[in-house]
Amino acid sequence: MPHLWMFLLQALTPPEHEVLLIDGNAQPMTDAELVRFVLDKGVGLVGIGAMTRMIAKAYRVADAIRAAGVPVVMGGPHVTEAPEEALGRDGGRGTRTRWRWARRMRPGRRSSRMRFAAN
């Protein structure tokens, strides 16, 4: 069964923003393939949601994407239950990233491409 939060987020995103959905269970890619996809598509922000059983992979993917210079926001059941752990992964920049994401989503803001991934 697909992770429904991706579709909800896509439905709630203003239409001037493009949301690319990748479900890591349905479309497996290596970390390098995911980074290449993000860079090739010109993605400006990556969202990753993960359950506890997949959090190690989610953190690894987030680290690889961040290392390529693309901001990452994380969510899902594990991050909801352990937000300090997730914030510690990026040196505490998660709050600033969340607000950058909110500003990007404002009506009238230049369109941006975003990719949201679930593992």
Summary of the structure (lengths in Angstrom):
residues: 119
radius of gyration: 13.3
end to end distance: 12.0
largest distance: 38.7
contacts: 349
relative contact order: 0.26
helix: 49%
strand: 18%
